[in-house]
């Protein structure tokens, strides 16, 4: 049975230089080299200065002392291991006693390490207690956009009964929406999450939202997911799915607030049924589908509407965010300004996606204090790479660097045409050109 999927075309992720580097990684490399000179000679040219330092403990000690990260009297950090990666080299370092993570992750130290290793960029992130991972970056594996490919479902057979997410080929806790930095699929947990997408104008928020909807497409068409779309920009972004892909669609404050009020009422009714049946967590079905409430440009309601509308939005969204997870009610909110004034309930989002942001402080607004020291540098994302961002989840301290699929206008239309629950009737119309309404069928014409 052929089911629609969003294909991760890994080959489209990388440029020529990265592909050549990956071929180098996959090739059989001579491991007989034992001296620093031999190991350096076997390294790719762009990484030879860094390899020479890493392969020679004396050179490593000189670097640590020059950067005030170690001293012959106090001792030196210990390099536990270093490995080639698609972006360059990762170095696992055991910090010197008395050092703290911020000694390594601050921008000045990372810039000095990049200069010393002669690479474009070094990032640092904590891994386990007293350890830090240095990522020496020569290639950006997310520099090229990744087009989404919606495969036609014209030949799909009827799904078996009962219809479940598995039967239509969708894992609601691992929805493909892009590619991670290591080339693996970016799988987003939708069921059981509340998702915040923050990014400046042109950062790729629309691509993230369309990718989420596209990844859920088969489940939407099967009636396992109902999409409630709030598009305060007048429907310009998502209007093609109105009355087709979306069960609710609003473009102004009054309509959207009415939708959210209805969603709260349905959620509360669902929670009552769950309590009476002893159900702690609802798994979507055609009778109780996942309610995906997408709010594009949430600031239009939280900050720029009238005072009464702002208060109503904050109240309704707070209820949905705080009570919806167990009842399979998921809010996906996108905004440009992640400040507390713009999104007062931001702490209730369990998954936070930070795209390109204008200020370093905005990274902390999305991912929490110390996020930049833990590797999330949203303010350093290039304007030339829309859809690139850092993903953080509750219960984790690190971040995943990803890029959402690029969804063209044609792909948006294909998603709507392929996955709309109410498919249009495409059967050929009968030819009634010779029909005579006065003919009674017995050869006589009614008077």
C-alpha positions, -999 to +999 in steps of 0.1 A: +000+000+000+015+033-011+011+060+015+021+097+011+053+106+028+075+137+030+108+125+016+140+136+031+163+141+002+195+141+020+215+147-011+198+181-015+210+191+020+246+195+011+267+215-013+296+202-034+322+207-007+302+189+019+295+160-004+332+156-011+339+157+026+312+130+033+328+109+006+360+113+025+344+102+057+329+071+040+362+062+023+386+037+037+412+058+054+447+045+062+449+040+100+485+031+101+495+067+107+509+070+143+528+103+144+512+138+144+528+144+111+514+113+095+479+119+110+480+155+097+491+144+063+461+120+060+436+148+070+417+169+045+435+202+038+409+224+054+414+206+087+451+200+087+460+228+111+434+216+136+444+180+132+480+188+138+471+205+171+448+177+182+472+149+172+501+163+192+496+166+230+524+192+232+506+214+206+473+210+225+489+221+257+504+251+241+470+261+228+453+257+262+480+278+278+478+305+251+440+307+256+443+306+294+424+273+296+452+255+312+487+259+327+517+238+332+515+245+370+477+240+373+474+213+347+456+210+314+421+199+303+421+164+289+410+156+253+391+124+257+386+119+220+381+137+186+363+125+156+356+136+121+320+147+115+300+160+085+307+195+096+343+191+105+356+177+138+340+171+172+363+172+203+353+158+236+371+177+264+372+170+301+375+204+318+401+212+342+391+211+379+377+245+389+365+254+354+329+260+346+310+255+314+307+292+306+346+294+305+343+274+273+310+284+258+314+322+259+318+338+225+353+351+231+367+317+239+349+301+209+363+328+186+398+323+200+395+286+195+384+291+159+414+313+152+438+289+168+424+259+150+422+279+117+385+270+111+356+293+103+337+286+135+339+267+168+308+260+190+309+246+225+282+228+244+281+208+276+276+171+274+280+155+308+292+169+341+327+183+337+328+177+300+323+199+270+321+192+232+339+215+208+325+214+173+350+226+147+329+237+118+343+238+083+311+230+064+275+240+070+254+209+062+222+230+063+234+257+039+212+245+010+174+244+012+156+210+012+125+210-010+096+189+002+082+162-021+046+153-016+041+119-033+008+115-051-017+092-033-038+085-064-031+048-061-036+045-024-059+017-013-084+021+016-068+020+050-076-010+071-101-006+100-098+007+125-080+038+112-050+046+134-020+068+129+001+037+122-023+024+096-019+056+076+018+058+080+021+087+105+038+087+138+023+116+157+053+117+180+079+117+152+066+139+123+092+146+096+095+183+091+130+188+078+166+176+082+190+177+112+226+189+110+239+153+108+218+145+078+191+126+097+154+135+094+142+161+118+114+144+136+091+166+156+070+154+185+035+167+179+012+146+200+017+155+237+035+188+229+028+225+227+051+240+201+065+276+198+081+288+166+099+321+169+119+339+143+124+373+126+108+382+093+120+360+066+135+334+090+113+305+077+084+303+101+060+296+072+081+267+061+080+252+096+042+254+098+036+241+063+061+213+069+043+202+101+009+202+082+025+183+053+041+157+076+007+151+092-011+150+058-022+114+057-035+116+092-054+148+083-070+131+053-079+101+074-097+122+100-072+115+127-061+151+129-083+182+127-064+214+118-078+247+132-060+275+114-057+310+127-042+333+101-044+369+113-027+381+081-060+380+063-056+345+050-027+353+026-005+326+040-029+297+045-060+307+026-057+279+000-067+254+028-098+272+039-129+249+038-108+221+025-077+211+046-088+230+078-119+222+098-118+258+111-102+289+096-101+324+109-085+356+096-096+383+121-095+387+159-133+381+164-134+349+144-102+335+158-112+342+194-145+324+186-126+295+173-104+293+204-134+296+227-150+266+208-118+247+211-117+252+249-152+240+252-145+209+231-114+202+251-132+205+284-159+181+272-132+157+261-115+159+295-148+151+312-152+120+290-117+110+298-122+114+335-154+093+335-137+065+315-105+065+335-084+076+305-053+095+315-040+102+279-060+103+248-047+086+216-063+101+185-090+083+166-115+093+140-140+098+169-116+118+189-091+133+165-060+153+175-069+190+175-040+209+160-045+246+166-021+267+145-018+304+153+003+323+128+017+357+139+003+353+174+014+389+183-016+402+163-038+388+190-015+390+221-002+425+216-018+444+187-055+437+192-078+457+215-072+454+253-103+431+257-092+409+228-057+406+241-070+395+275-094+370+259-066+356+238-043+352+267-070+335+287-081+311+260-046+302+248-035+297+284-063+272+290-054+253+258-017+252+266-021+242+302-048+216+298-046+203+262-017+179+262-034+149+278-065+156+257-046+155+223-051+193+219-019+208+204-011+245+199+015+256+174+021+293+178+044+313+155+057+349+163+085+373+155+090+388+190+094+362+217+092+386+246+070+380+276+047+409+265+041+393+231+037+357+243+029+358+281+023+320+282+056+310+265+067+289+295+038+265+287+054+254+254+072+221+258+089+223+223+106+256+213+120+262+178+142+293+176+149+304+140+169+334+131+165+361+158+176+397+158+191+399+194+211+376+216+187+382+244+158+368+222+175+334+222+172+334+260+135+344+257+128+313+235+152+288+250+158+300+285+187+316+303+221+302+294+208+288+261+236+304+241+262+289+264+245+255+257+249+259+219+218+278+207+230+308+187+197+319+170+210+355+165+239+341+144+218+323+119+224+337+084+196+355+065+205+333+036+193+301+053+156+305+061+143+275+080+175+269+100+170+269+137+177+254+171+151+230+187+149+227+225+125+204+244+115+202+280+136+176+299+167+182+277+196+207+281+211+206+246+197+218+213+194+202+179+203+224+149+179+217+120+165+231+088+128+228+079+117+217+044+114+245+019+077+244+009+070+262-024+037+276-035+032+246-057+040+223-028+014+241-006-012+235-033-002+199-035-005+194+002-040+209+001-051+188-029-036+156-016-045+157+021-078+175+023-103+153+041-132+163+017-118+155-017-136+171-046-158+150-068-137+145-100-161+119-116-171+129-151-205+147-152-233+130-172-244+144-205-279+158-200-279+181-230-308+162-246-329+159-214-365+171-217-381+178-184-416+175-199-409+139-211-427+115-187-408+086-200-437+069-219-432+087-252-458+113-243-452+149-233-470+163-203-496+189-210 
